[in-house]
Amino acid sequence: MNAREQQKKLLHMLISKITISKTREIESIELNINDNLIMYLSNGGEPSPGGGGSPFSVASRRMLLINPVNIKIYI
């Protein structure tokens, strides 16, 4: 995957909603930070088929039964 495709994929994973006013100005942007995004960033932009990585990776947290990450940020 080239750099342009990685940027596009990252933006699609990060931005969940953009609200635009009647005058076509951006009113708000909703960012969504979740396990999929964290895994993507932890693996340098590559999917992790085996869930490897550091001992504190998302896959390890799930094995320890810690709640998954799902953060929404409104700008």
Biopython code that builds the backbone (N, CA, C, O; Angstrom):
import numpy as np
from Bio.PDB.StructureBuilder import StructureBuilder

atoms = [
    (1, "MET", "N", (0.848, -1.169, 0.000)),
    (1, "MET", "CA", (0.000, 0.000, 0.000)),
    (1, "MET", "C", (0.901, 1.242, 0.000)),
    (1, "MET", "O", (1.812, 1.344, 0.821)),
    (2, "ASN", "N", (0.654, 2.173, -0.904)),
    (2, "ASN", "CA", (1.497, 3.369, -0.966)),
    (2, "ASN", "C", (1.070, 4.394, 0.100)),
    (2, "ASN", "O", (0.045, 4.225, 0.761)),
    (3, "ALA", "N", (1.863, 5.444, 0.254)),
    (3, "ALA", "CA", (1.638, 6.440, 1.307)),
    (3, "ALA", "C", (0.270, 7.115, 1.162)),
    (3, "ALA", "O", (-0.408, 7.362, 2.159)),
    (4, "ARG", "N", (-0.130, 7.409, -0.056)),
    (4, "ARG", "CA", (-1.429, 8.063, -0.285)),
    (4, "ARG", "C", (-2.588, 7.172, 0.167)),
    (4, "ARG", "O", (-3.538, 7.650, 0.787)),
    (5, "GLU", "N", (-2.506, 5.883, -0.145)),
    (5, "GLU", "CA", (-3.547, 4.935, 0.261)),
    (5, "GLU", "C", (-3.574, 4.775, 1.778)),
    (5, "GLU", "O", (-4.646, 4.642, 2.370)),
    (6, "GLN", "N", (-2.392, 4.787, 2.412)),
    (6, "GLN", "CA", (-2.327, 4.688, 3.873)),
    (6, "GLN", "C", (-2.970, 5.907, 4.528)),
    (6, "GLN", "O", (-3.692, 5.773, 5.516)),
    (7, "GLN", "N", (-2.710, 7.096, 3.981)),
    (7, "GLN", "CA", (-3.315, 8.314, 4.523)),
    (7, "GLN", "C", (-4.837, 8.256, 4.405)),
    (7, "GLN", "O", (-5.555, 8.606, 5.342)),
    (8, "LYS", "N", (-5.312, 7.816, 3.258)),
    (8, "LYS", "CA", (-6.753, 7.721, 3.022)),
    (8, "LYS", "C", (-7.394, 6.721, 3.991)),
    (8, "LYS", "O", (-8.445, 6.994, 4.570)),
    (9, "LYS", "N", (-6.758, 5.578, 4.158)),
    (9, "LYS", "CA", (-7.281, 4.561, 5.074)),
    (9, "LYS", "C", (-7.309, 5.089, 6.503)),
    (9, "LYS", "O", (-8.287, 4.882, 7.222)),
    (10, "LEU", "N", (-6.238, 5.774, 6.922)),
    (10, "LEU", "CA", (-6.166, 6.326, 8.270)),
    (10, "LEU", "C", (-7.280, 7.350, 8.498)),
    (10, "LEU", "O", (-7.928, 7.329, 9.545)),
    (11, "LEU", "N", (-7.511, 8.240, 7.536)),
    (11, "LEU", "CA", (-8.583, 9.227, 7.672)),
    (11, "LEU", "C", (-9.949, 8.560, 7.761)),
    (11, "LEU", "O", (-10.793, 8.984, 8.550)),
    (12, "HIS", "N", (-10.174, 7.529, 6.966)),
    (12, "HIS", "CA", (-11.455, 6.816, 7.025)),
    (12, "HIS", "C", (-11.644, 6.117, 8.370)),
    (12, "HIS", "O", (-12.765, 6.038, 8.874)),
    (13, "MET", "N", (-10.573, 5.615, 8.944)),
    (13, "MET", "CA", (-10.666, 4.948, 10.237)),
    (13, "MET", "C", (-10.857, 5.955, 11.369)),
    (13, "MET", "O", (-11.541, 5.661, 12.349)),
    (14, "LEU", "N", (-10.267, 7.124, 11.244)),
    (14, "LEU", "CA", (-10.258, 8.128, 12.305)),
    (14, "LEU", "C", (-11.511, 8.998, 12.316)),
    (14, "LEU", "O", (-12.072, 9.238, 13.385)),
    (15, "ILE", "N", (-11.963, 9.471, 11.169)),
    (15, "ILE", "CA", (-13.105, 10.386, 11.104)),
    (15, "ILE", "C", (-14.383, 9.584, 10.881)),
    (15, "ILE", "O", (-14.523, 8.872, 9.886)),
    (16, "SER", "N", (-15.318, 9.717, 11.834)),
    (16, "SER", "CA", (-16.566, 8.983, 11.673)),
    (16, "SER", "C", (-17.709, 9.863, 11.174)),
    (16, "SER", "O", (-18.684, 9.358, 10.616)),
    (17, "LYS", "N", (-17.592, 11.206, 11.376)),
    (17, "LYS", "CA", (-18.674, 12.079, 10.928)),
    (17, "LYS", "C", (-18.164, 13.517, 10.800)),
    (17, "LYS", "O", (-17.415, 13.999, 11.650)),
    (18, "ILE", "N", (-18.580, 14.188, 9.732)),
    (18, "ILE", "CA", (-18.292, 15.609, 9.534)),
    (18, "ILE", "C", (-19.633, 16.298, 9.306)),
    (18, "ILE", "O", (-20.408, 15.899, 8.436)),
    (19, "THR", "N", (-19.900, 17.339, 10.098)),
    (19, "THR", "CA", (-21.140, 18.097, 9.962)),
    (19, "THR", "C", (-20.824, 19.414, 9.269)),
    (19, "THR", "O", (-19.913, 20.140, 9.668)),
    (20, "ILE", "N", (-21.606, 19.717, 8.205)),
    (20, "ILE", "CA", (-21.394, 20.925, 7.413)),
    (20, "ILE", "C", (-22.653, 21.803, 7.490)),
    (20, "ILE", "O", (-23.774, 21.307, 7.381)),
    (21, "SER", "N", (-22.449, 23.113, 7.678)),
    (21, "SER", "CA", (-23.570, 24.051, 7.781)),
    (21, "SER", "C", (-24.164, 24.334, 6.404)),
    (21, "SER", "O", (-23.646, 23.885, 5.382)),
    (22, "LYS", "N", (-25.262, 25.090, 6.400)),
    (22, "LYS", "CA", (-25.904, 25.468, 5.135)),
    (22, "LYS", "C", (-24.995, 26.344, 4.283)),
    (22, "LYS", "O", (-25.126, 26.377, 3.059)),
    (23, "THR", "N", (-24.071, 27.053, 4.932)),
    (23, "THR", "CA", (-23.124, 27.903, 4.195)),
    (23, "THR", "C", (-21.866, 27.122, 3.804)),
    (23, "THR", "O", (-20.873, 27.705, 3.369)),
    (24, "ARG", "N", (-21.922, 25.815, 3.962)),
    (24, "ARG", "CA", (-20.852, 24.892, 3.577)),
    (24, "ARG", "C", (-19.571, 25.068, 4.396)),
    (24, "ARG", "O", (-18.466, 24.832, 3.907)),
    (25, "GLU", "N", (-19.744, 25.486, 5.647)),
    (25, "GLU", "CA", (-18.614, 25.559, 6.570)),
    (25, "GLU", "C", (-18.667, 24.346, 7.485)),
    (25, "GLU", "O", (-19.747, 23.865, 7.828)),
    (26, "ILE", "N", (-17.513, 23.861, 7.875)),
    (26, "ILE", "CA", (-17.461, 22.704, 8.768)),
    (26, "ILE", "C", (-17.903, 23.136, 10.165)),
    (26, "ILE", "O", (-17.318, 24.038, 10.764)),
    (27, "GLU", "N", (-18.944, 22.478, 10.670)),
    (27, "GLU", "CA", (-19.440, 22.773, 12.014)),
    (27, "GLU", "C", (-18.769, 21.891, 13.049)),
    (27, "GLU", "O", (-18.388, 22.362, 14.121)),
    (28, "SER", "N", (-18.622, 20.617, 12.731)),
    (28, "SER", "CA", (-18.002, 19.701, 13.687)),
    (28, "SER", "C", (-17.396, 18.502, 12.962)),
    (28, "SER", "O", (-17.784, 18.159, 11.845)),
    (29, "ILE", "N", (-16.442, 17.887, 13.627)),
    (29, "ILE", "CA", (-15.807, 16.666, 13.139)),
    (29, "ILE", "C", (-15.812, 15.677, 14.293)),
    (29, "ILE", "O", (-15.370, 15.999, 15.396)),
    (30, "GLU", "N", (-16.307, 14.484, 14.042)),
    (30, "GLU", "CA", (-16.341, 13.446, 15.058)),
    (30, "GLU", "C", (-15.218, 12.448, 14.763)),
    (30, "GLU", "O", (-15.198, 11.803, 13.715)),
    (31, "LEU", "N", (-14.287, 12.340, 15.711)),
    (31, "LEU", "CA", (-13.181, 11.397, 15.578)),
    (31, "LEU", "C", (-13.504, 10.156, 16.385)),
    (31, "LEU", "O", (-14.079, 10.247, 17.470)),
    (32, "ASN", "N", (-13.142, 9.014, 15.870)),
    (32, "ASN", "CA", (-13.410, 7.758, 16.551)),
    (32, "ASN", "C", (-12.095, 7.005, 16.731)),
    (32, "ASN", "O", (-11.481, 6.573, 15.755)),
    (33, "ILE", "N", (-11.671, 6.852, 17.974)),
    (33, "ILE", "CA", (-10.449, 6.107, 18.286)),
    (33, "ILE", "C", (-10.883, 4.782, 18.892)),
    (33, "ILE", "O", (-11.493, 4.750, 19.961)),
    (34, "ASN", "N", (-10.567, 3.694, 18.208)),
    (34, "ASN", "CA", (-10.978, 2.374, 18.692)),
    (34, "ASN", "C", (-9.837, 1.371, 18.522)),
    (34, "ASN", "O", (-8.751, 1.721, 18.062)),
    (35, "ASP", "N", (-10.100, 0.133, 18.898)),
    (35, "ASP", "CA", (-9.083, -0.917, 18.830)),
    (35, "ASP", "C", (-8.504, -1.086, 17.428)),
    (35, "ASP", "O", (-7.297, -1.276, 17.272)),
    (36, "ASN", "N", (-9.366, -1.018, 16.400)),
    (36, "ASN", "CA", (-8.876, -1.189, 15.031)),
    (36, "ASN", "C", (-7.868, -0.114, 14.666)),
    (36, "ASN", "O", (-6.844, -0.411, 14.051)),
    (37, "LEU", "N", (-8.143, 1.131, 15.036)),
    (37, "LEU", "CA", (-7.226, 2.232, 14.748)),
    (37, "LEU", "C", (-5.923, 2.062, 15.517)),
    (37, "LEU", "O", (-4.845, 2.272, 14.963)),
    (38, "ILE", "N", (-6.011, 1.688, 16.772)),
    (38, "ILE", "CA", (-4.811, 1.493, 17.591)),
    (38, "ILE", "C", (-3.944, 0.375, 17.022)),
    (38, "ILE", "O", (-2.722, 0.515, 16.958)),
    (39, "MET", "N", (-4.557, -0.729, 16.607)),
    (39, "MET", "CA", (-3.791, -1.831, 16.012)),
    (39, "MET", "C", (-3.127, -1.379, 14.713)),
    (39, "MET", "O", (-1.970, -1.712, 14.459)),
    (40, "TYR", "N", (-3.850, -0.627, 13.896)),
    (40, "TYR", "CA", (-3.330, -0.135, 12.622)),
    (40, "TYR", "C", (-2.106, 0.748, 12.857)),
    (40, "TYR", "O", (-1.086, 0.597, 12.185)),
    (41, "LEU", "N", (-2.213, 1.673, 13.816)),
    (41, "LEU", "CA", (-1.100, 2.571, 14.121)),
    (41, "LEU", "C", (0.064, 1.831, 14.772)),
    (41, "LEU", "O", (1.224, 2.158, 14.520)),
    (42, "SER", "N", (-0.232, 0.848, 15.600)),
    (42, "SER", "CA", (0.819, 0.067, 16.272)),
    (42, "SER", "C", (1.642, -0.763, 15.303)),
    (42, "SER", "O", (2.802, -1.078, 15.570)),
    (43, "ASN", "N", (1.035, -1.116, 14.177)),
    (43, "ASN", "CA", (1.717, -1.943, 13.184)),
    (43, "ASN", "C", (2.237, -1.127, 12.014)),
    (43, "ASN", "O", (2.481, -1.671, 10.938)),
    (44, "GLY", "N", (2.407, 0.166, 12.213)),
    (44, "GLY", "CA", (2.961, 1.016, 11.162)),
    (44, "GLY", "C", (2.095, 1.118, 9.929)),
    (44, "GLY", "O", (2.611, 1.275, 8.822)),
    (45, "GLY", "N", (0.788, 1.032, 10.098)),
    (45, "GLY", "CA", (-0.119, 1.174, 8.960)),
    (45, "GLY", "C", (-0.434, -0.125, 8.257)),
    (45, "GLY", "O", (-1.071, -0.120, 7.204)),
    (46, "GLU", "N", (0.000, -1.238, 8.818)),
    (46, "GLU", "CA", (-0.274, -2.545, 8.221)),
    (46, "GLU", "C", (-1.221, -3.327, 9.121)),
    (46, "GLU", "O", (-1.107, -3.249, 10.344)),
    (47, "PRO", "N", (-2.155, -4.080, 8.541)),
    (47, "PRO", "CA", (-3.036, -4.912, 9.361)),
    (47, "PRO", "C", (-2.237, -5.993, 10.085)),
    (47, "PRO", "O", (-1.199, -6.439, 9.596)),
    (48, "SER", "N", (-2.720, -6.404, 11.232)),
    (48, "SER", "CA", (-2.039, -7.427, 12.025)),
    (48, "SER", "C", (-2.853, -8.717, 12.020)),
    (48, "SER", "O", (-3.743, -8.879, 12.855)),
    (49, "PRO", "N", (-2.572, -9.635, 11.102)),
    (49, "PRO", "CA", (-3.372, -10.853, 11.012)),
    (49, "PRO", "C", (-3.240, -11.743, 12.239)),
    (49, "PRO", "O", (-4.211, -12.387, 12.635)),
    (50, "GLY", "N", (-2.053, -11.792, 12.851)),
    (50, "GLY", "CA", (-1.857, -12.669, 14.001)),
    (50, "GLY", "C", (-2.027, -11.973, 15.327)),
    (50, "GLY", "O", (-1.986, -12.626, 16.369)),
    (51, "GLY", "N", (-2.217, -10.672, 15.323)),
    (51, "GLY", "CA", (-2.383, -9.934, 16.563)),
    (51, "GLY", "C", (-1.108, -9.802, 17.360)),
    (51, "GLY", "O", (-1.159, -9.483, 18.548)),
    (52, "GLY", "N", (0.066, -10.044, 16.727)),
    (52, "GLY", "CA", (1.344, -9.977, 17.429)),
    (52, "GLY", "C", (1.612, -8.609, 17.997)),
    (52, "GLY", "O", (0.679, -7.857, 18.279)),
    (53, "GLY", "N", (2.851, -8.280, 18.168)),
    (53, "GLY", "CA", (3.203, -6.965, 18.673)),
    (53, "GLY", "C", (3.690, -7.026, 20.093)),
    (53, "GLY", "O", (4.096, -8.082, 20.580)),
    (54, "SER", "N", (3.649, -5.902, 20.754)),
    (54, "SER", "CA", (4.163, -5.811, 22.115)),
    (54, "SER", "C", (3.253, -6.532, 23.091)),
    (54, "SER", "O", (2.107, -6.838, 22.761)),
    (55, "PRO", "N", (3.759, -6.812, 24.313)),
    (55, "PRO", "CA", (2.925, -7.489, 25.307)),
    (55, "PRO", "C", (1.740, -6.640, 25.740)),
    (55, "PRO", "O", (0.810, -7.161, 26.356)),
    (56, "PHE", "N", (1.749, -5.355, 25.438)),
    (56, "PHE", "CA", (0.646, -4.482, 25.818)),
    (56, "PHE", "C", (-0.232, -4.147, 24.628)),
    (56, "PHE", "O", (-0.974, -3.165, 24.666)),
    (57, "SER", "N", (-0.163, -4.941, 23.579)),
    (57, "SER", "CA", (-0.958, -4.694, 22.376)),
    (57, "SER", "C", (-2.436, -4.912, 22.662)),
    (57, "SER", "O", (-2.806, -5.441, 23.710)),
    (58, "VAL", "N", (-3.272, -4.499, 21.723)),
    (58, "VAL", "CA", (-4.714, -4.643, 21.866)),
    (58, "VAL", "C", (-5.084, -6.109, 22.032)),
    (58, "VAL", "O", (-5.935, -6.443, 22.855)),
    (59, "ALA", "N", (-4.454, -6.987, 21.258)),
    (59, "ALA", "CA", (-4.758, -8.416, 21.358)),
    (59, "ALA", "C", (-4.464, -8.922, 22.761)),
    (59, "ALA", "O", (-5.237, -9.710, 23.305)),
    (60, "SER", "N", (-3.364, -8.485, 23.356)),
    (60, "SER", "CA", (-3.022, -8.900, 24.716)),
    (60, "SER", "C", (-4.028, -8.368, 25.717)),
    (60, "SER", "O", (-4.408, -9.080, 26.647)),
    (61, "ARG", "N", (-4.470, -7.119, 25.542)),
    (61, "ARG", "CA", (-5.464, -6.544, 26.458)),
    (61, "ARG", "C", (-6.749, -7.343, 26.406)),
    (61, "ARG", "O", (-7.387, -7.565, 27.435)),
    (62, "ARG", "N", (-7.138, -7.780, 25.209)),
    (62, "ARG", "CA", (-8.376, -8.559, 25.094)),
    (62, "ARG", "C", (-8.239, -9.904, 25.791)),
    (62, "ARG", "O", (-9.194, -10.386, 26.399)),
    (63, "MET", "N", (-7.058, -10.514, 25.709)),
    (63, "MET", "CA", (-6.854, -11.787, 26.391)),
    (63, "MET", "C", (-6.933, -11.608, 27.898)),
    (63, "MET", "O", (-7.317, -12.534, 28.613)),
    (64, "LEU", "N", (-6.575, -10.432, 28.383)),
    (64, "LEU", "CA", (-6.646, -10.147, 29.814)),
    (64, "LEU", "C", (-8.038, -9.680, 30.225)),
    (64, "LEU", "O", (-8.257, -9.340, 31.388)),
    (65, "LEU", "N", (-8.968, -9.659, 29.296)),
    (65, "LEU", "CA", (-10.360, -9.276, 29.511)),
    (65, "LEU", "C", (-10.516, -7.827, 29.948)),
    (65, "LEU", "O", (-11.438, -7.498, 30.695)),
    (66, "ILE", "N", (-9.624, -6.964, 29.489)),
    (66, "ILE", "CA", (-9.767, -5.535, 29.741)),
    (66, "ILE", "C", (-10.677, -4.981, 28.651)),
    (66, "ILE", "O", (-10.602, -5.406, 27.499)),
    (67, "ASN", "N", (-11.533, -4.037, 29.014)),
    (67, "ASN", "CA", (-12.480, -3.471, 28.056)),
    (67, "ASN", "C", (-11.785, -2.914, 26.823)),
    (67, "ASN", "O", (-10.719, -2.307, 26.933)),
    (68, "PRO", "N", (-12.379, -3.116, 25.648)),
    (68, "PRO", "CA", (-11.792, -2.556, 24.422)),
    (68, "PRO", "C", (-11.904, -1.033, 24.422)),
    (68, "PRO", "O", (-12.700, -0.456, 25.163)),
    (69, "VAL", "N", (-11.111, -0.409, 23.598)),
    (69, "VAL", "CA", (-11.082, 1.044, 23.484)),
    (69, "VAL", "C", (-12.097, 1.499, 22.447)),
    (69, "VAL", "O", (-12.170, 0.942, 21.351)),
    (70, "ASN", "N", (-12.883, 2.519, 22.799)),
    (70, "ASN", "CA", (-13.802, 3.150, 21.855)),
    (70, "ASN", "C", (-14.020, 4.578, 22.352)),
    (70, "ASN", "O", (-14.880, 4.819, 23.201)),
    (71, "ILE", "N", (-13.250, 5.515, 21.828)),
    (71, "ILE", "CA", (-13.298, 6.907, 22.258)),
    (71, "ILE", "C", (-13.827, 7.758, 21.111)),
    (71, "ILE", "O", (-13.347, 7.643, 19.984)),
    (72, "LYS", "N", (-14.804, 8.604, 21.386)),
    (72, "LYS", "CA", (-15.318, 9.539, 20.391)),
    (72, "LYS", "C", (-14.956, 10.941, 20.831)),
    (72, "LYS", "O", (-15.176, 11.320, 21.982)),
    (73, "ILE", "N", (-14.394, 11.714, 19.901)),
    (73, "ILE", "CA", (-13.992, 13.088, 20.171)),
    (73, "ILE", "C", (-14.723, 13.988, 19.194)),
    (73, "ILE", "O", (-14.699, 13.748, 17.987)),
    (74, "TYR", "N", (-15.375, 15.024, 19.706)),
    (74, "TYR", "CA", (-16.094, 15.972, 18.873)),
    (74, "TYR", "C", (-15.325, 17.280, 18.843)),
    (74, "TYR", "O", (-15.018, 17.850, 19.889)),
    (75, "ILE", "N", (-15.011, 17.759, 17.634)),
    (75, "ILE", "CA", (-14.265, 19.008, 17.473)),
    (75, "ILE", "C", (-15.196, 20.049, 16.875)),
    (75, "ILE", "O", (-14.784, 21.187, 16.648)),
]
sb = StructureBuilder()
sb.init_structure("model")
sb.init_model(0)
sb.init_chain("A")
sb.init_seg("    ")
for serial, (resi, resn, name, xyz) in enumerate(atoms, 1):
    if name == "N":
        sb.init_residue(resn, " ", resi, " ")
    sb.init_atom(name, np.array(xyz, "f"), 0.0, 1.0, " ", f" {name:<3s}", serial, name[0])
structure = sb.get_structure()
